[in-house]
Each structure stands twice: as C-alpha cells, then as structure tokens.
Amino acid sequence: MKKFINTPATYLMDSLNGFAAAHADLVTLHLEPLVLTRRERQSKVALISGGGSGHEPLHAGFIGHGMLDAACPGQVFTSPTPDQMIAAAELVDTGAGVLFIVKNYSGDKMNFEMAAEMLSTSNATVIINDDVAVENSSFTTGRRGVAGTVIVEKIVGALAETGANLEDCRLMAEHVNSRLASMGVALKSCIVPAAGTPTFNLPDDEIEIGVGIHGEPGRRRSPMASASSIVAELLGAILADLKPEAGVEVLLLVNGLGATPVSELYLLFNDARCQLEQRGLRVSRSLVGNYTTALEMAGASITLCLLSKELTALWDAPVHTAALRWGV
C-alpha cells in the first residue's frame, strides 16, 4: 500500500485537522463527538449531512454559504454515529429546525433515524437514492445515494438561505431527488487504509459498470471499451430511469472517483453532452471534477438532473464552500 499516511488509526484525524486549518475561514472542527460546522451561523433552517470518510470533498467540503451548516464524518466508508448527528444539530440549530440529508445506506439511515428520534429540536430527513445501477446491495435497501447528493445539497442550501421553512426545504430536497439519476464505472479499485489491500480485484482489461462509491459491484463486469461506448451505457440507464421529454434542460455532472485525470473527465463530459443533444436534451448547466470520490478509485460517474426555472435559479445562487463556490 502506497499512501501519504502516518498510521491507519490516525488517518481521519490527520486529514480533518488539515482540512479545518486550511479552511478556518469557513469551518470549525469539534471533537468528542467529531463534527464540522459552518463558522458563521445563520438564522435559517440548518442543513446537516454526513457519512463515511473517503468521499471527499463530500461532505465537509460543502459546508458554507449556500450549502451545508454541518457535516458528520465517520471513519473511512463507515457511518458516523448518532451522537455526532445530535451534536451537529445542537451546534447549528438556530430555531428554524434541522434538515438531515442522508445517502441511502443502511448504516447512515439507521444512525440518522436514531438521532432524529432523540432530538428535541424540530427536524426532518430526506433520503437520497439517485444511483440507478442496482436496486439492492449489501450496503442498502433500494437505490444507493451517490454523487447526486451534491446537487441536492446545493439546491436546498440555496433555498434555505432565502429563509424558507423546514417543510419547504424538505419538499424541495424530495423534489430534486426525484429528478436525479446517476451511474458510475470503475477502472481500478481503491485501498481502504485500515485494510491495506484493494477492495476488489479488477483485471487491466475489464471495467465494473455501475460500481458504488465504496467499491460495491454494479450491473456487470465488462471488457474495456471506448469512452463513448461507456458513456452510452451509463446514459442509457440514466435516461431509462428519468424518461425526460425532448427539449428539457438538464444539469450534467461528471464526477471523478478519485484517481481519474480531470482531462479524462472533460472527455467524458463532451461525449455525454453530444449524446444528450442528439437525444434532444439541452445541457444548460454543468459540473465536472472530483466531488464524490471513493479514495483513489479510478473511474467516474455521470449524474443528470432535470431542471426547471426554479431549480436553475437555485443552482445559480451564490455558494461559498471549500469545494464549490461561485457568485460571491
């Protein structure tokens, strides 16, 4: 195993200490329990997310104006605990309530549900399940929550900044989730520091179509193919799920899983854009880069969000976080 690491046991804290120091203008790191919060508190609905580490910049990288108010980091690929979620809510609730944005994984759901039941403050939960690759996996019941989570956090974060109430924020999160679909592909596995070996074995001439962000298997193993062929398969599954009408404007997110060069991500974006336009869809908003990773896994995912005037305006609204910023 070759990684920039001191010890597996200190990997998470060493990383979080560096993140908090590098972005001290945006976030505050709290210990025992481990929580990151937005440095400037606002009187509005508080958005909280979290999950296992290893997916950076998700979630801590999206704390700030126009997105999250707190994030709860678990150990690598391991759910955070209810006490982290309770502490996060108590730290950022200003009286308008708390919305938990939760990816559809069994551990995350269970622990966030426990925290929500134990909280005295007003709260609501939305489950993100944008992955169309498989219906069930060992990590979850139903579709997994993957890179589309970033889009939900951005759009609902913008709505919360307007002073919208908790129920309106919850309904918006559900609405955006219903208009999202994602699917990924892996070229190479990642290595969890505590394990020291690849999560799965993938021959050099094969790819995993529909892989999850922890290395969970997808739809099938396939021989390596051209980028355009891979994009066509991913988009085929996404469009079969969303069933968009011709002429609809879409947000296209091409997300790197950690080890794929950005130049290749832009190549995938170009293929996806051209194929979508051939189907009568207009890519009016875009995002390309590493936003929901799987440590150093080589691969990428494609996410489509069907836009409306309201969603486009919320997406365009100012955001200022460590990993996403515009308009400020």
C-alpha positions in Angstrom: 0.0 0.0 0.0 1.4 3.4 -1.1 -0.4 6.3 0.5 0.6 9.6 2.2 -0.2 8.3 5.6 1.2 8.3 9.1 -0.8 5.4 10.6 -4.2 3.9 9.6 -5.5 4.8 13.1 -4.8 8.5 12.8 -5.6 8.8 9.1 -9.0 10.5 9.6 -8.0 13.0 12.3 -4.8 13.9 10.5 -6.8 14.7 7.4 -9.6 16.6 9.2 -7.1 18.7 11.2 -5.5 19.7 7.9 -8.9 20.5 6.3 -10.0 22.6 9.2 -6.8 24.5 9.3 -6.8 25.1 5.6 -10.4 26.4 5.6 -10.5 28.0 9.0 -12.5 30.9 7.5 -15.3 28.5 6.6 -15.4 25.7 9.1 -14.9 24.8 12.8 -13.8 21.3 13.8 -15.3 20.0 17.0 -14.0 16.9 18.9 -15.8 14.3 21.0 -18.0 13.9 19.1 -16.4 14.6 15.8 -18.4 17.3 13.9 -17.6 20.1 11.4 -19.7 23.2 11.4 -20.1 26.4 9.4 -18.1 29.1 11.1 -20.8 31.8 10.5 -24.1 30.8 12.0 -27.2 32.0 10.2 -30.9 32.2 11.4 -32.3 29.7 8.9 -33.1 26.0 8.5 -29.8 24.2 9.2 -28.7 21.5 6.7 -26.7 18.6 8.0 -25.2 15.7 6.1 -22.5 13.1 6.7 -21.3 9.6 6.1 -18.1 7.6 5.9 -15.0 9.4 5.1 -13.1 8.7 1.8 -15.6 10.5 -0.4 -14.1 14.0 -0.1 -14.9 16.7 -0.7 -18.3 15.2 0.2 -19.5 16.3 2.8 -17.2 18.6 4.7 -16.1 20.3 1.6 -19.6 21.6 1.1 -20.0 23.4 4.4 -20.6 27.1 4.0 -22.8 29.8 2.5 -25.5 28.2 0.2 -24.9 24.6 1.2 -24.4 22.7 4.5 -24.2 24.0 8.0 -22.6 20.9 9.4 -21.1 17.5 8.4 -20.6 14.4 10.5 -17.6 12.3 9.3 -17.3 8.6 10.0 -14.3 6.5 9.7 -13.4 5.6 6.1 -16.5 4.0 4.4 -18.2 3.7 7.9 -21.3 5.6 9.0 -20.9 8.3 11.6 -22.7 7.7 15.0 -25.9 9.2 16.3 -24.1 11.2 19.0 -22.2 13.0 16.2 -25.5 13.9 14.5 -27.2 15.0 17.7 -24.2 17.2 18.5 -24.2 18.7 15.0 -27.9 19.6 15.3 -27.4 21.2 18.6 -24.5 23.2 17.4 -26.2 24.7 14.3 -29.9 24.8 15.0 -31.0 28.5 15.4 -34.6 27.7 16.0 -35.8 27.1 12.4 -35.2 23.4 12.5 -32.7 20.9 11.0 -32.9 19.0 7.8 -30.8 15.8 7.6 -29.7 14.9 4.1 -28.8 11.2 4.1 -27.4 8.9 1.4 -29.3 5.6 1.2 -27.0 3.3 3.0 -28.2 1.1 5.8 -25.8 2.4 8.5 -26.3 6.0 7.6 -30.1 5.7 7.6 -30.2 3.8 10.9 -28.0 6.2 12.7 -29.6 9.4 11.4 -33.0 8.0 12.2 -31.9 7.3 15.8 -30.5 10.8 16.1 -33.7 12.3 14.7 -35.8 10.4 17.3 -33.6 11.6 20.2 -33.6 15.3 19.2 -35.9 17.7 20.9 -35.5 20.3 18.2 -37.7 20.3 15.0 -36.1 18.2 12.3 -36.8 16.3 9.1 -34.9 13.8 7.0 -34.6 13.2 3.2 -33.0 10.1 1.8 -31.0 10.4 -1.4 -31.2 7.4 -3.8 -30.0 8.6 -7.2 -28.0 5.5 -8.2 -29.8 3.6 -11.0 -27.1 0.9 -11.3 -28.7 -1.6 -8.9 -31.9 -1.9 -6.9 -30.3 -3.6 -3.8 -26.8 -4.0 -2.4 -25.3 -5.2 0.9 -24.9 -1.6 1.9 -28.5 -0.5 1.5 -32.1 -1.4 0.7 -33.0 0.1 -2.7 -31.0 2.5 -4.7 -27.8 3.9 -3.3 -27.1 7.6 -2.7 -24.1 8.8 -4.7 -23.0 12.0 -6.5 -26.5 13.4 -6.9 -26.3 14.2 -3.2 -24.1 17.3 -4.1 -26.9 18.7 -6.3 -29.5 18.2 -3.6 -27.2 19.9 -1.0 -26.6 22.9 -3.4 -30.1 23.5 -4.4 -31.7 23.0 -1.0 -28.9 25.0 0.6 -29.7 27.9 -1.7 -33.4 27.7 -0.8 -32.6 27.6 3.0 -30.6 30.9 2.5 -33.8 32.6 1.4 -35.5 31.9 4.7 -37.7 29.0 3.5 -39.1 26.9 6.3 -38.2 23.3 7.2 -41.1 21.7 5.4 -40.4 23.7 2.2 -36.7 22.6 2.4 -37.7 19.0 2.9 -40.1 19.1 0.0 -37.5 20.7 -2.3 -35.0 18.0 -1.4 -37.5 15.3 -2.2 -38.4 17.1 -5.5 -34.7 17.4 -6.6 -34.1 13.7 -5.6 -36.9 12.6 -7.8 -35.4 14.4 -10.8 -31.9 12.9 -10.3 -30.2 9.8 -11.7 -26.6 8.7 -11.5 -24.5 5.7 -12.6 -20.7 5.1 -12.3 -18.0 3.0 -13.7 -14.7 1.8 -12.2 -11.4 1.1 -13.9 -9.5 0.2 -10.8 -10.3 -0.4 -7.1 -9.3 1.7 -4.1 -7.5 0.7 -0.9 -9.0 1.4 2.4 -6.1 2.4 4.8 -7.2 0.1 7.6 -7.4 -2.9 5.1 -4.2 -2.2 3.1 -5.3 -4.2 0.1 -7.6 -3.4 -2.9 -11.4 -3.6 -2.1 -11.9 -5.7 -5.2 -9.8 -7.1 -8.0 -10.4 -5.8 -11.5 -8.2 -7.1 -14.4 -6.5 -4.5 -16.5 -8.7 -5.3 -19.5 -12.0 -5.1 -17.6 -14.2 -2.4 -16.0 -17.0 -2.5 -13.4 -20.2 -1.0 -14.8 -22.5 0.5 -12.1 -19.9 0.4 -9.3 -20.9 2.0 -6.0 -18.8 4.7 -4.2 -17.4 2.1 -1.7 -16.5 -0.4 -4.4 -19.8 -2.3 -4.3 -20.4 -4.3 -7.5 -22.6 -2.9 -10.2 -24.5 -4.3 -13.1 -21.7 -6.3 -14.7 -18.1 -6.7 -15.5 -17.3 -5.7 -19.0 -14.3 -5.6 -21.3 -12.6 -2.2 -21.5 -14.3 -0.1 -24.2 -14.1 3.3 -25.8 -15.2 6.3 -23.7 -18.2 7.0 -25.9 -19.4 3.4 -25.6 -19.1 3.6 -21.8 -20.9 6.9 -21.7 -23.7 5.5 -23.9 -24.3 2.6 -21.5 -24.3 4.9 -18.4 -26.6 7.4 -20.1 -28.9 4.6 -21.4 -29.6 3.5 -17.8 -30.0 7.1 -16.6 -32.4 8.2 -19.3 -34.4 5.0 -19.0 -35.0 5.9 -15.4 -35.7 9.7 -15.8 -37.6 9.4 -19.1 -37.1 13.1 -20.0 -39.1 14.7 -22.7 -37.3 16.2 -25.7 -36.3 19.8 -25.1 -35.8 19.5 -21.4 -32.9 21.4 -19.9 -30.5 19.3 -17.8 -27.7 19.7 -15.4 -24.9 17.3 -16.3 -22.4 16.3 -13.5 -19.4 14.2 -14.5 -17.8 13.2 -11.2 -14.4 11.7 -10.7 -14.0 8.8 -8.2 -10.5 10.0 -7.1 -7.8 8.8 -9.5 -9.0 9.7 -12.9 -7.3 12.8 -14.6 -9.5 15.8 -15.0 -8.7 15.8 -18.7 -10.5 12.4 -19.0 -13.5 13.7 -17.0 -13.8 16.5 -19.6 -13.6 14.0 -22.4 -16.4 12.0 -20.8 -18.4 15.3 -20.4 -18.0 16.1 -24.0 -19.2 12.6 -25.1 -22.1 12.8 -22.7 -23.1 16.3 -23.9 -23.0 15.3 -27.5 -25.1 12.2 -26.9 -27.7 14.1 -24.8 -28.0 16.8 -27.5 -28.5 14.0 -30.1 -31.5 12.9 -28.0 -33.0 16.4 -28.0 -31.9 17.4 -24.5 -30.1 20.6 -23.7 -27.2 20.7 -21.2 -27.7 24.2 -19.8 -25.7 23.7 -16.5 -22.6 21.6 -15.9 -20.2 20.5 -13.2 -17.0 18.5 -13.9 -14.5 17.3 -11.3 -14.0 15.3 -8.1 -17.0 15.9 -5.9 -18.0 12.4 -4.5 -14.9 10.2 -4.6 -14.0 6.7 -3.4 -10.5 7.4 -2.1 -8.2 6.7 -5.1 -10.6 4.6 -7.2 -10.1 5.2 -10.9 -13.4 5.8 -12.6 -16.2 8.3 -12.9 -19.9 8.7 -12.6 -22.5 10.6 -14.6 -25.4 12.4 -13.0 -28.3 14.1 -14.7 -30.8 16.5 -13.0 -33.9 17.6 -14.9 -34.0 21.3 -14.5 -36.8 23.9 -14.2 -36.6 27.7 -13.9 -36.8 27.4 -10.2 -34.1 24.7 -9.9 -31.9 26.6 -12.3 -32.2 29.8 -10.3 -31.4 27.9 -7.0 -28.4 26.2 -8.7 -27.1 29.5 -9.9 -27.5 31.2 -6.5 -24.2 32.2 -4.7 -22.3 29.4 -2.9 -19.1 29.7 -0.9 -17.6 26.4 0.4 -14.2 24.8 0.3 -15.0 22.7 -2.8 -17.7 24.7 -4.5 -18.0 28.5 -4.9 -19.5 31.0 -7.3 -21.4 34.3 -7.3 -19.7 35.6 -4.1 
